[in-house]
Amino acid sequence: MPMAGVFLLLSILLIGMTAREVVGSIYLELAQRRAQTIARAVEVAAPDAWQALMSGQTAEELAHLSGAQPLRKAFSDEVRELNLPELKVYDLERKVLFATISSEIGTREDGAALISVIENSAPEIVTKDLTDGSQQYELYVPVFDAENTLRAVFELYEPVGYLDKIFTRTIIPSIAVPLILLLGLLWVLNQLVGRAQADIDARTGALNELRKRLESFVSTSAVNAARASDQQGKITSQNVVTTLFFSDIRDFTGFSEQNSPEDVVGFLNELMSLQVRILRAHGGDIDKMIGDAILARFDRDDGGASALVAAEEILTTMGQFNFPRALGIGIYRGSVISGAIGPEDRRDYTVIGDSVNVAARLCSAAKADEIVVDADLTDQSFGPLEEITVKGRNAPITVRRKHIKTKTAPPKN
């Protein structure tokens, strides 16, 4: 729309400039014809005096000739007949040979327009401001003899506005109709573009909202991997070293059997929301939720410190509420494979490997309100060293335990 407005403004300016050029051309064409008419009329009325005038003698210098009076009368008649406010005749030396104002006869004109006419034999137009505030056109036109030789230059005067009004009355209707149609077209286009833009904005908003909802179902790592995929949607798998957090609700199956679905889902959502909020606050990324369990990863290179702080804060925060079941947490740091698992139409971006299994086994080894962590990630302040055997490992794993007391409601019988 701004470009259309600029186009419309430029069109109006161009039309105005063209109109001005056309008006000027018409004035010059009329002046050329009037000058030739005056020249022929004066030559017929006073041929000897006219020839003397064309030879460079002024009207004052011709006063002694018998044809001087007919010459003046012929000029006066033509000026009155053509309704000219003023008339001057110059020779090729720019001297005034005749003028309706006698005092100007014999003077010399140095205007650029007159010089241009003498040099180029082409008419010129100049706009002059008068003392009363009005304007008039000074029209300099060449006058040629029968052999088409430039003999003199006539300066005619016309008030500004005479042809302008005629031209305006003629041109406005021819401009107004297409202009109105163009404005109507621009208004229609503006409405269409506005509606299209509103529809695009609405669809974009809906897509963004859908994207946010879909992102809530997957991990941040999955979102970043999808954005970094190539044009074919291929996601590169990679080996990474990360700290794995695995939590699980103790005896959740028994709680589910003893309570309504609404109560079960309400409790699960409340406890999951608490864990997710704290895990994310400490840089954890929720890899997946498996029933009542959470697998999160901490990619910070801090030796697992963030995961330990998050685990303690989760159990401490749970202690402020009367949850019906307690939580067990396992933490392990090791190498995993991070990638998209599954067919192209249903993939899961997750971490796999022995370290994931170990983290899950450590969680299983944790009692209610307890954190079991790989001993390499902490010191004796977390608890004494302990060796445990986990499924899938022949050698025992050295761990430390920490129990954090929480308020847990007694289970229903």
Buried (B, 14 or more C-beta within 10 A) or exposed (E): EEEBEEEBEEBEEEBEEEBEEEBBEEBBEBBBEBBBEBBEBBBEBBEBBBEBBBEEBBBEBBEEBEBBEBBBEBBEBBBEEBEBEBBBBBBBEBBBBBBBEEEEBBEEBEBEBBBBBBEEEEBBBBEEEEEEEEEBBBBBBBBBEEEEEBBBBBBBBBEBBBBBEEBEEEBEEEBEEEBEEBEEEBEEEEEEEEEEEEEEEEEEEEEEEEEEEEEEEBBBBBBEBBEEEEEEEEBEEEEBEBBBBBBBBBBBEEBBEBBEEEEBEEBBEEBBEBBBEBBBEBBBBBBBBEEBBBBBBBBBEEEBBBBBBBBBBBBEBBBEEEBBBBBBBBBBBBEBBBBBEEEEEEBBBBBBBEBBBBBBBBBBBBEBBBBBBBBBBBEEEBBEEBEBEBEEEEEEBEBBBBEBEBEBEEEEE
